[in-house]
């Protein structure tokens, strides 16, 4: 196929070209599609010509990227709770997807302390529900469960966590995502493994390829959530106030949202084409781009300008890990993958997006332009 002119440029675009060819006219079902990461996922899939169906609650923030960028034009939307199995099943059966990307979640650590039951119901039973939909149908070829870098038992190691490390998140959010991983592992072994001799022949379905992806902290234009560093910075800067940083020494694997979005699409594609690519993958930046919250605030101040500054002001909130880094060697070796934007570029592009929105720009066009700019990196 001939890619759009804006896609062409210098750099290695073999993976990108392959994605465009693969997803064109594919039926893709995305849970959590009205959220920040889900909106970027749907915009990217629409550019590739996929037939996208999304299942989610209404956008979790106001404003929301989903509506600001007109993502509803890119996707057939089912508004529903991932805990509502009957409605999820009806939506799933209408969509008849070949590819399923599960991102619906209660994603905020602090909110999980406030409402742990809802967090577990959403993050654990939500995963059970979508896997039941996959299990009961014979048209799904590839399933990807998106979890988090926080699934690991955090020992405050300076080395990056690898996929074989123990899963046991500390707080209700992190732990519920660890449980979501384990649920996926059990379904994979019990129902989707072609070597499972416990299933009778007449019980067997098309055996879906299954993987999970554990991504680090994502930043990018259009995130309006509470208790996330970039949205907090944007809100303060827009008001002309000092930026409050709660834990400036906490190290996180920050990456632009397009890094995991295209990694997820790559994994789902490759395992669909060859089941040898099934697995559990870390998705994160290189070690030099794992910076602390104070350094992230410094970068934001640099690119935002306008005389803003940040201050260290702990609010005595609940426990959060101080140091977290992922070792992404497996993803790199398996798929010849590497990050395209370092953390400095990620912050620069994020600030550009928010300033475009503030100044009345067309954020949908800006979002699409950043997708192609990323792919050309």
C-alpha positions as CSV (number, residue, x, y, z in Angstrom):
1,X,0.0,0.0,0.0
2,X,1.0,3.6,-0.5
3,X,1.2,5.5,2.8
4,X,0.1,9.1,3.2
5,X,2.7,11.6,2.2
6,X,2.9,12.9,5.8
7,X,3.9,9.4,6.9
8,X,6.9,9.3,4.6
9,X,10.2,10.4,5.9
10,X,13.6,9.4,7.1
11,X,14.1,6.6,9.5
12,X,13.1,2.9,9.7
13,X,9.4,2.7,9.0
14,X,9.3,-1.1,8.3
15,X,7.4,-1.8,11.5
16,X,5.0,1.1,10.9
17,X,4.3,0.1,7.3
18,X,3.6,-3.5,8.5
19,X,1.2,-2.2,11.1
20,X,-0.7,-0.1,8.5
21,X,-1.0,-3.1,6.2
22,X,-2.1,-5.4,9.0
23,X,-4.8,-3.3,10.6
24,X,-6.5,-2.0,7.5
25,X,-10.1,-3.3,7.6
26,X,-9.4,-5.4,10.7
27,X,-12.2,-5.4,13.3
28,X,-10.6,-4.3,16.6
29,X,-12.4,-4.1,20.0
30,X,-10.9,-1.7,22.5
31,X,-12.0,-1.5,26.1
32,X,-11.4,1.7,28.0
33,X,-11.4,3.6,24.7
34,X,-12.8,6.9,26.1
35,X,-9.8,7.3,28.4
36,X,-6.5,9.1,27.7
37,X,-4.5,6.2,26.3
38,X,-7.6,4.6,24.7
39,X,-8.3,7.8,22.8
40,X,-4.8,7.8,21.3
41,X,-5.2,4.1,20.5
42,X,-8.4,4.7,18.6
43,X,-7.0,7.7,16.7
44,X,-4.0,5.6,15.6
45,X,-6.2,2.7,14.6
46,X,-8.5,4.9,12.6
47,X,-5.5,6.3,10.7
48,X,-4.5,2.8,9.8
49,X,-8.0,2.0,8.5
50,X,-9.1,-0.4,11.2
51,X,-12.8,-0.9,12.0
52,X,-12.8,0.1,15.7
53,X,-15.4,-0.7,18.3
54,X,-15.0,0.6,21.8
55,X,-16.5,-0.3,25.2
56,X,-16.1,2.0,28.1
57,X,-17.7,4.3,30.6
58,X,-18.2,7.9,29.6
59,X,-14.8,9.8,29.6
60,X,-13.5,10.0,33.1
61,X,-12.6,13.7,33.0
62,X,-14.1,16.9,31.8
63,X,-12.6,18.1,29.5
64,X,-11.7,14.8,27.9
65,X,-9.4,13.9,25.0
66,X,-12.2,11.7,23.6
67,X,-14.5,14.6,22.9
68,X,-11.9,17.4,22.5
69,X,-10.3,15.5,19.6
70,X,-13.5,14.1,18.1
71,X,-12.5,10.4,18.7
72,X,-16.2,9.5,18.7
73,X,-16.0,9.9,14.9
74,X,-13.3,7.1,14.7
75,X,-15.1,4.4,16.7
76,X,-18.4,2.6,17.2
77,X,-18.9,3.3,20.8
78,X,-20.7,1.2,23.5
79,X,-21.0,3.1,26.7
80,X,-21.1,0.5,29.5
81,X,-19.4,-0.7,32.7
82,X,-16.8,-3.5,32.2
83,X,-18.4,-5.1,35.3
84,X,-21.7,-5.5,33.4
85,X,-21.0,-8.8,31.7
86,X,-24.4,-9.1,29.9
87,X,-24.1,-5.7,28.1
88,X,-20.4,-6.3,27.4
89,X,-21.2,-9.6,25.8
90,X,-23.9,-8.0,23.6
91,X,-21.5,-5.3,22.5
92,X,-18.8,-7.9,21.8
93,X,-21.1,-10.1,19.8
94,X,-22.2,-7.1,17.6
95,X,-18.6,-6.1,17.0
96,X,-17.2,-9.6,16.2
97,X,-13.6,-8.5,16.7
98,X,-10.5,-10.3,15.4
99,X,-8.3,-8.3,17.7
100,X,-9.1,-7.3,21.3
101,X,-7.1,-4.8,23.3
102,X,-8.2,-4.6,27.0
103,X,-7.4,-1.3,28.7
104,X,-10.5,-0.6,30.8
105,X,-9.4,0.0,34.4
106,X,-9.6,2.1,37.5
107,X,-6.1,3.5,36.9
108,X,-5.3,5.9,39.8
109,X,-3.3,4.7,42.8
110,X,-4.8,7.2,45.2
111,X,-8.3,6.5,44.1
112,X,-7.7,2.8,44.8
113,X,-7.1,3.6,48.5
114,X,-10.4,5.5,48.6
115,X,-12.4,2.8,46.9
116,X,-10.6,-0.6,46.8
117,X,-13.7,-2.7,46.2
118,X,-14.6,-0.8,43.0
119,X,-10.9,-1.0,41.9
120,X,-10.8,-4.8,42.3
121,X,-14.2,-5.3,40.7
122,X,-13.2,-3.2,37.7
123,X,-9.6,-4.4,37.3
124,X,-10.0,-8.1,38.2
125,X,-13.6,-9.1,37.3
126,X,-13.5,-6.7,34.3
127,X,-10.6,-8.8,33.0
128,X,-12.6,-12.0,33.7
129,X,-15.6,-10.6,31.8
130,X,-13.7,-9.7,28.6
131,X,-11.8,-13.0,28.7
132,X,-15.1,-14.8,28.9
133,X,-16.3,-12.9,25.8
134,X,-13.2,-14.1,24.0
135,X,-13.6,-17.7,25.3
136,X,-17.2,-18.0,24.2
137,X,-16.5,-16.9,20.6
138,X,-14.4,-18.3,17.8
139,X,-13.5,-15.2,15.8
140,X,-10.9,-13.6,18.1
141,X,-7.4,-14.2,16.9
142,X,-5.4,-11.9,19.2
143,X,-6.0,-10.7,22.8
144,X,-3.8,-8.2,24.6
145,X,-4.3,-7.2,28.3
146,X,-2.7,-3.9,29.2
147,X,-1.6,-3.8,32.8
148,X,1.1,-1.7,34.4
149,X,4.7,-1.5,35.5
150,X,3.3,-1.5,39.1
151,X,2.4,-5.2,39.0
152,X,5.7,-6.2,40.4
153,X,6.6,-6.7,44.1
154,X,8.5,-3.5,44.5
155,X,11.7,-4.1,46.4
156,X,13.1,-0.6,45.5
157,X,15.7,-2.3,43.4
158,X,18.0,-0.1,41.2
159,X,17.9,-2.7,38.5
160,X,14.9,-2.9,36.1
161,X,12.2,-5.4,36.8
162,X,12.1,-8.3,34.3
163,X,9.0,-10.3,33.3
164,X,10.0,-13.3,35.5
165,X,10.0,-11.2,38.7
166,X,7.3,-11.8,41.3
167,X,3.9,-10.1,40.8
168,X,2.5,-8.6,43.9
169,X,1.6,-4.9,43.7
170,X,1.5,-3.0,47.0
171,X,-1.6,-0.8,46.9
172,X,-5.1,-1.9,45.7
173,X,-4.6,-0.5,42.2
174,X,-1.2,-2.2,41.7
175,X,-2.3,-5.4,43.3
176,X,-5.5,-5.6,41.3
177,X,-3.5,-5.3,38.1
178,X,-1.2,-8.1,39.4
179,X,-4.4,-10.1,39.8
180,X,-5.5,-9.2,36.3
181,X,-2.2,-10.6,35.0
182,X,-2.7,-13.9,36.9
183,X,-6.3,-14.1,35.6
184,X,-5.0,-13.8,32.0
185,X,-2.3,-16.4,32.6
186,X,-4.9,-18.9,33.9
187,X,-7.3,-18.3,31.0
188,X,-4.4,-18.6,28.5
189,X,-3.3,-22.0,30.0
190,X,-6.8,-23.3,30.5
191,X,-8.7,-22.2,27.4
192,X,-6.4,-20.8,24.7
193,X,-3.4,-23.2,24.8
194,X,-3.4,-25.4,21.7
195,X,-1.4,-28.0,23.7
196,X,-4.1,-28.2,26.5
197,X,-5.1,-31.9,26.4
198,X,-7.8,-31.4,29.0
199,X,-10.2,-30.0,26.4
200,X,-12.2,-32.3,24.2
201,X,-12.0,-31.8,20.5
202,X,-15.6,-30.6,20.2
203,X,-15.0,-28.0,22.9
204,X,-12.1,-26.4,21.2
205,X,-12.4,-23.1,19.5
206,X,-10.1,-20.9,17.4
207,X,-7.2,-20.7,19.9
208,X,-6.7,-17.0,20.6
209,X,-3.1,-15.7,20.9
210,X,-2.8,-14.0,24.4
211,X,-0.2,-11.6,25.8
212,X,0.0,-8.9,28.5
213,X,1.9,-5.7,28.3
214,X,3.2,-3.9,31.4
215,X,3.8,-0.2,30.6
216,X,5.4,2.6,32.6
217,X,4.0,6.0,33.3
218,X,2.7,7.7,30.2
219,X,2.5,11.3,29.3
220,X,1.1,13.2,26.3
221,X,-1.4,15.7,25.2
222,X,-5.0,15.2,26.4
223,X,-4.5,13.7,29.8
224,X,-6.7,15.6,32.3
225,X,-6.7,13.2,35.2
226,X,-6.1,14.1,38.8
227,X,-2.9,13.0,40.7
228,X,-0.8,12.7,37.5
229,X,2.3,14.9,37.2
230,X,1.8,16.4,33.7
231,X,-1.9,17.3,34.1
232,X,-1.2,18.8,37.5
233,X,1.6,20.8,35.9
234,X,-0.6,22.0,33.1
235,X,-3.4,23.1,35.5
236,X,-1.0,25.0,37.6
237,X,0.8,26.6,34.7
238,X,-2.5,27.6,33.0
239,X,-3.6,29.4,36.2
240,X,-0.2,31.0,36.7
241,X,0.3,29.1,40.0
242,X,3.4,27.3,41.3
243,X,3.5,23.6,40.4
244,X,3.2,21.4,43.5
245,X,5.4,18.2,43.4
246,X,4.6,15.7,46.1
247,X,7.5,13.3,45.8
248,X,10.3,14.9,43.7
249,X,12.7,12.1,44.3
250,X,10.4,9.3,43.1
251,X,11.8,7.7,39.9
252,X,9.4,6.5,37.2
253,X,9.7,5.2,33.7
254,X,8.1,8.1,32.0
255,X,7.3,7.7,28.2
256,X,5.1,9.4,25.6
257,X,1.8,7.7,25.3
258,X,2.5,6.8,21.6
259,X,5.4,4.5,22.7
260,X,3.1,1.9,24.4
261,X,0.2,2.4,22.0
262,X,2.3,1.3,19.1
263,X,4.1,-1.4,21.1
264,X,0.6,-2.8,22.0
265,X,-0.4,-2.8,18.4
266,X,2.8,-4.4,17.3
267,X,2.4,-7.2,19.9
268,X,-1.2,-7.9,19.0
269,X,-0.2,-8.0,15.3
270,X,2.8,-10.3,15.6
271,X,1.1,-12.8,17.9
272,X,-1.8,-12.9,15.5
273,X,0.5,-13.8,12.7
274,X,2.6,-16.2,14.7
275,X,1.8,-17.6,18.2
276,X,5.5,-17.8,19.0
277,X,5.2,-14.1,19.9
278,X,2.7,-14.7,22.8
279,X,4.1,-13.6,26.1
280,X,4.4,-11.1,28.9
281,X,6.2,-7.9,27.9
282,X,7.5,-4.8,29.7
283,X,7.1,-1.6,27.7
284,X,9.1,1.3,28.9
285,X,11.8,3.8,28.2
286,X,15.6,3.3,28.2
287,X,17.2,3.5,31.6
288,X,18.6,7.0,31.0
289,X,15.0,8.2,30.5
290,X,13.8,7.0,33.9
291,X,13.9,10.2,35.8
292,X,12.5,11.5,39.1
293,X,9.4,13.7,39.4
294,X,11.6,16.8,40.1
295,X,13.5,16.3,36.9
296,X,10.2,15.8,35.0
297,X,9.0,19.1,36.5
298,X,12.2,20.8,35.4
299,X,11.6,19.6,31.8
300,X,8.0,20.8,31.9
301,X,9.1,24.3,33.2
302,X,11.8,24.5,30.5
303,X,9.4,23.9,27.7
304,X,6.4,25.7,29.1
305,X,8.3,28.8,30.0
306,X,6.3,31.9,30.9
307,X,8.1,32.2,34.3
308,X,6.5,29.2,36.0
309,X,8.2,27.2,38.7
310,X,7.6,24.2,40.9
311,X,7.8,23.7,44.6
312,X,8.4,20.6,46.8
313,X,5.3,20.1,49.0
314,X,4.5,16.7,50.2
315,X,0.9,16.2,51.2
316,X,1.4,13.2,53.4
317,X,-0.5,11.0,51.0
318,X,-0.6,7.1,50.9
319,X,2.3,4.9,50.2
320,X,3.7,5.0,46.6
321,X,6.9,3.4,45.4
322,X,10.0,5.5,45.4
323,X,11.9,3.8,42.6
324,X,10.5,1.9,39.6
325,X,12.2,0.9,36.4
326,X,11.4,-1.7,33.8
327,X,13.9,-3.9,31.9
328,X,12.6,-4.0,28.3
329,X,15.3,-6.3,26.9
330,X,12.7,-9.0,26.0
331,X,10.6,-6.6,24.0
332,X,13.7,-5.2,22.2
333,X,15.1,-8.6,21.3
334,X,11.9,-10.3,20.4
335,X,10.6,-7.5,18.0
336,X,13.8,-5.5,17.3
337,X,12.0,-2.7,19.1
338,X,13.3,0.5,20.6
339,X,11.8,3.7,21.9
340,X,11.4,6.5,19.3
341,X,11.1,9.6,21.6
342,X,13.3,10.1,24.6
343,X,11.8,11.7,27.7
344,X,13.0,15.2,26.7
345,X,11.2,14.9,23.3
346,X,8.2,13.4,25.0
347,X,7.8,16.4,27.3
348,X,8.4,18.8,24.5
349,X,5.7,17.3,22.4
350,X,3.3,17.1,25.3
351,X,3.7,20.8,26.1
352,X,3.2,21.6,22.4
353,X,-0.1,19.8,22.4
354,X,-1.4,21.5,25.6
355,X,-0.4,24.9,24.3
356,X,-2.1,24.2,21.0
357,X,-5.3,23.4,22.9
358,X,-5.0,26.5,25.1
359,X,-4.5,28.7,22.1
360,X,-7.6,27.4,20.3
361,X,-5.9,25.0,17.9
362,X,-7.4,22.0,16.2
363,X,-6.3,19.3,18.7
364,X,-7.5,16.5,16.5
365,X,-5.3,17.6,13.6
366,X,-2.5,18.2,16.1
367,X,-2.9,14.7,17.5
368,X,-2.8,13.1,14.1
369,X,0.3,15.1,13.1
370,X,2.1,13.9,16.2
371,X,1.2,10.3,15.4
372,X,2.9,10.6,12.0
373,X,5.8,12.6,13.5
374,X,6.3,9.8,16.0
375,X,6.2,7.1,13.3
376,X,8.8,9.0,11.3
377,X,11.1,9.5,14.3
